[in-house]
Amino acid sequence: MNPYLTDRGVVERILAAARRGVKVRVIVSEKSNNPQATAALRHRYADLLAAGAEVWELPGTVFHAKVVVADDVVSFGTVNLDAWAPFRNSEIMMIARSREAAALLNERLFDPDIARSRRGEPPSGGRDRLRSWLCDKLTYYL
């Protein structure tokens, strides 16, 4: 769960996990405070869906949660999954190695948010596809 994902390395790791058969659920804001980052990620929706990942867009809010649950490990904090956060911004992330914490976050955060989300769809129409492609190419600077 992240407001948006723009870092190619992070997206490639998510794709690799999904291709290995890992259950991957990505939750992002339907509309974010960075429309270019949202457009860039939407450019990758087709790849994510083809790899077997689920993409969910949470409507009605610009959430700023940064949470990852991987098996029995939970990370949460202020770190966006982009190129700027770990190297250029002052960010912090907590890691909890706890089966109980992972289950609790799935039950109380992920599952309810997915229940009120819509499935992410790749951009349609020439203008939206061009915009998302261009934003994807410029993600380093977002």
NORDANOR-V72501 format. One record per pair of residues at least 24 apart in sequence whose ideal C-beta (glycine too) atoms are under 7 Angstrom apart, sorted by the first residue. I is the first residue (numbers start at 0). J is the second residue. If there is no record, write none. Layout:
BEGIN
I_J ; I_J
END
This chain:
BEGIN
0_26 ; 0_64 ; 0_66 ; 0_109 ; 1_27 ; 1_65 ; 1_79 ; 1_80 ; 2_27 ; 2_28 ; 2_31 ; 2_62 ; 2_63 ; 2_79 ; 3_27 ; 3_31 ; 3_33 ; 3_36 ; 3_37 ; 3_40 ; 4_40 ; 4_80 ; 5_36 ; 5_39 ; 5_40 ; 5_81 ; 5_138 ; 5_141 ; 6_80 ; 6_81 ; 6_82 ; 7_138 ; 9_80 ; 10_43 ; 13_47 ; 13_52 ; 14_46 ; 14_47 ; 14_50 ; 17_47 ; 17_50 ; 17_51 ; 17_52 ; 18_50 ; 18_51 ; 23_52 ; 23_53 ; 24_53 ; 24_55 ; 24_109 ; 24_113 ; 25_52 ; 25_53 ; 25_54 ; 25_55 ; 26_55 ; 26_57 ; 26_109 ; 26_112 ; 26_113 ; 26_116 ; 27_56 ; 28_57 ; 28_60 ; 28_61 ; 28_62 ; 29_56 ; 29_57 ; 29_58 ; 30_61 ; 31_61 ; 32_61 ; 33_141 ; 35_134 ; 35_141 ; 36_141 ; 38_130 ; 38_131 ; 38_134 ; 39_131 ; 39_134 ; 39_135 ; 39_138 ; 39_141 ; 41_121 ; 41_122 ; 41_131 ; 42_122 ; 42_131 ; 42_132 ; 42_134 ; 42_135 ; 43_135 ; 44_119 ; 44_120 ; 44_121 ; 45_121 ; 54_118 ; 54_119 ; 55_113 ; 55_116 ; 55_118 ; 55_119 ; 56_116 ; 56_117 ; 56_119 ; 57_112 ; 57_116 ; 58_116 ; 58_117 ; 66_104 ; 66_108 ; 68_101 ; 68_104 ; 68_105 ; 71_96 ; 71_97 ; 71_98 ; 71_101 ; 72_96 ; 73_97 ; 73_100 ; 73_101 ; 73_104 ; 81_141 ; 82_139
END
